[in-house]
């Protein structure tokens, strides 16, 4: 979501960025955006709470064939300079899945013992090894895959079946914004229905190009409620506690953030 | 082909309209709405023109469905802003707006305008309270599957009359405070029931999310003794016991273990002034509420009056009041940070304590003030996957009452069923021959 909305729209979630975090992140995002000459604004993704420091995360969307490509950037609350999260090899993905427990908040924290026959590190050269930054990259990608949400109609498929922002999106009505079926996974379509509608010739309706969050298992992993004033719809995930998405009723104002410790609620089946 | 001919082709009727009409309407839409990406979204413009023809565009959402709840909320909330004619009585409320500034440094906010409405809501509620509650403080927010509970609390005035002291603690222990919850600033505040030992213990064994309805049943194993209001109250008790921390020296305990704020010679509450640097170590913080033991109590079980050789059950221990923060592994892990830190840090910076055990629990302190707040789903951090406890052992079979168990059945053997009586015990009297 747009970082300027953090102070005004996240009320129902109970989370916010402290003045220090918000202003540091604002500068860091503009800096990264200018340095990389990005075509569109960097978006705020969320905060991952660690034991010593927290991670602040942002992402960029670049048009790409099929689905826009997402790049993630992070910084810690100790140093507001955004860096891109690394691409992960299969090996590191497997290793990341095996790590449990909280994050430290130190991206260079080693998560495995270096092998004994490792070459001596030269001065000033860091030996490549599995570190928290890799786990962070995997966790962020997983959370984003599982919970990033868009309201129906906010993105459309053009004639070439590219997913593009719908500039004519004007929000959802009161009834529609309070219904789970109005929200979709903001990821490359995976369900057969959505994939098929993107493959078949002709226009695809906005409700057919993404996977519906309504189909997620177990039923009840999502909730949609109105805030107390009934003017904003709030979508929450219980599998990733801390994911919060809002859609202002009748306006093209929406956004999602994650504020949590980076751990899923694996006990969800016992909680519903 | 002449122009007229081409136009004729375009004007051929198809389903009641023609391509000519359609294109002109699309162009009209482009001209009136002026989308910046007309070429890219041309197909969508075209389809929306077609769609508009089949079904009229929905009128602006003025239905009763939409305006009803919003109007209802605004009418009720507007009442909060009405100044009462007479000076209100009741108990003092929290200085929520000042506290909210400190919450914000911890990363907790309900939105500026909503916080003010919450402040008004609590203030109004305080005016209706009995003075026995002394003062109301804000506790935090517990999220549920359908709407959230705002929580505030006041001192419990007195123990209920029919309280069983072996099952439930009174005002000296876990029920020191009475908690009030509401689901929205314009909704009424509801008092939560007192919490029993069994509820605290069971709440620690289950991992249920709240449903948003206080009267909802809590289906779980082990069975939770009570409904959602009781579960919420038990969650609050557990979080308060673990997460109510304050800078050391703010509170003192008397000989009986009663924790009171430190006062100066004039009898006014006067905590010591702290600098940020000191508060960054865990030793600089203490728990100012009593901790819960494994029995779900903060105080010792009362000894029965008649028993001579009474043995306290296992776990009947009382943790020292005002224990230092971070002493117990697994229930009491914290991360202390300056805010602002980095370049913005001064001696006057706040220090925030982030609970790692209870995600969402924070304490912020600086100068002479401190706040505690919780925003979360009421679940404790756990490393592994939850496994429900195994069922308890099979209950004992009923035994033979002593008076029956003497001669016929040997002790320890199962009483056998007696032999069936096959002969008619009351044979009809033989009729005499006449």
Interface residues (C-beta under 8 A of the other chain):
Chain A: X7 X8 X9 X10 X11 X12 X14 X15 X16 X17 X18 X19 X20 X21 X47 X49 X50 X51 X52 X53 X77 X78 X79 X80 X100 X101 X102 X156 X158 X159 X164 X166 X167 X168 X173 X174 X175 X203 X220 X223 X225 X226 X228 X229 X230 X231 X236 X238 X241 X249 X250 X259 X260 X261 X263 X265 X266 X267 X270 X271 X272
Chain B: X33 X35 X36 X37 X40 X41 X42 X43 X44 X45 X47 X48 X58 X60 X61 X63 X65 X66 X69 X70 X73 X74 X77 X104 X105 X106 X107 X108 X109 X110 X111 X112 X113 X114 X141 X143 X145 X146 X147 X148 X183 X184 X185 X186 X206 X207 X208 X209 X220 X335 X337 X339 X340 X341 X342 X344 X354 X356 X359 X375 X376 X377 X379 X381 X382 X383 X384 X385 X386 X388
